[in-house]
Amino acid sequence: MLDFYLLADSQSKSGLNHDLKYLGGIQDDLFFQLQQEGIVEPWLDYYRDFRWGSEIVNKMLLKLLQKSAASQRPARLDFIAILQKAADARSGIVAKAD
């Protein structure tokens, strides 16, 4: 599972604490599918922590929302909800592999 937490663009990743707001998580199959579709950058590793700034979050959310509603499976809708929470908070995301 890859877990996502809110992280303000101005907040240093090195100063992370355990009080981050949990947004949700995704399984590896969805992550790899999103990479194949060009939604998630191909150089990111599912098994390593990484960060997306608010601008990247908004771009990914827009790409996903432009897809046909018929192609939106429940796991994909959960990921859209994760991105939407970050966009609503005008925040970036940190992903933590477990």
C-alpha positions in Angstrom: 0.0 0.0 0.0 1.2 3.5 -0.9 -0.2 5.9 1.7 -0.7 9.6 1.0 -0.6 12.5 3.5 -1.1 16.3 3.2 2.1 18.2 3.0 2.1 22.0 2.4 4.3 23.1 -0.5 6.3 25.3 2.0 6.9 22.4 4.4 10.2 20.7 4.3 10.1 16.9 3.7 13.0 16.5 6.1 11.0 18.0 8.9 8.2 15.4 8.6 6.5 14.4 11.8 3.9 11.8 12.7 1.1 14.4 12.8 0.5 14.5 9.0 -3.1 14.3 7.9 -3.8 10.9 6.3 -5.6 11.1 2.9 -5.8 7.5 1.9 -3.8 4.9 0.0 -3.6 2.9 -3.2 -2.4 -0.6 -4.2 0.5 -1.2 -6.6 -1.7 -2.3 -9.5 -3.4 1.1 -9.7 -0.1 2.9 -9.3 1.4 1.0 -12.2 -1.7 1.5 -14.4 -1.6 5.3 -13.7 2.0 5.3 -14.8 1.2 3.5 -18.0 -1.5 6.1 -18.7 0.9 9.0 -18.1 -0.9 10.2 -15.0 1.9 9.3 -12.6 5.5 10.1 -13.6 7.3 7.0 -15.0 10.4 7.6 -12.8 8.5 7.3 -9.5 9.0 4.1 -7.5 6.0 2.6 -5.8 8.3 1.2 -3.1 9.9 4.6 -2.2 8.6 7.7 -0.5 8.1 10.7 -2.8 6.4 14.1 -2.9 4.0 15.9 -5.2 3.6 19.7 -5.0 0.1 21.2 -5.2 0.6 22.1 -8.9 1.3 18.5 -9.8 -1.6 17.3 -7.7 -3.9 19.7 -9.6 -2.6 18.6 -13.0 -3.1 14.9 -12.1 -6.6 15.6 -10.8 -7.6 17.4 -14.0 -6.3 14.6 -16.2 -8.2 12.0 -14.2 -11.4 14.0 -14.2 -11.2 14.4 -18.0 -11.4 10.6 -18.4 -14.7 8.9 -19.1 -16.8 8.2 -16.1 -17.2 4.6 -17.4 -13.5 4.0 -17.0 -13.5 5.1 -13.3 -13.3 2.0 -11.1 -13.7 2.3 -7.3 -9.9 2.3 -6.6 -9.4 5.1 -9.2 -12.3 7.1 -7.6 -10.6 6.7 -4.2 -7.4 8.1 -5.7 -9.3 11.0 -7.2 -10.8 11.7 -3.8 -7.2 11.7 -2.3 -6.1 14.3 -4.9 -9.3 16.3 -4.4 -8.7 16.6 -0.7 -5.2 17.9 -1.3 -6.5 20.3 -4.0 -9.2 21.6 -1.7 -6.6 22.2 1.0 -4.3 23.9 -1.6 -1.6 21.5 -0.5 0.8 19.0 -1.8 1.1 15.3 -1.0 3.8 13.1 0.4 3.6 9.4 -0.4 4.9 6.9 2.0 5.6 3.3 1.0 4.9 0.7 3.6 
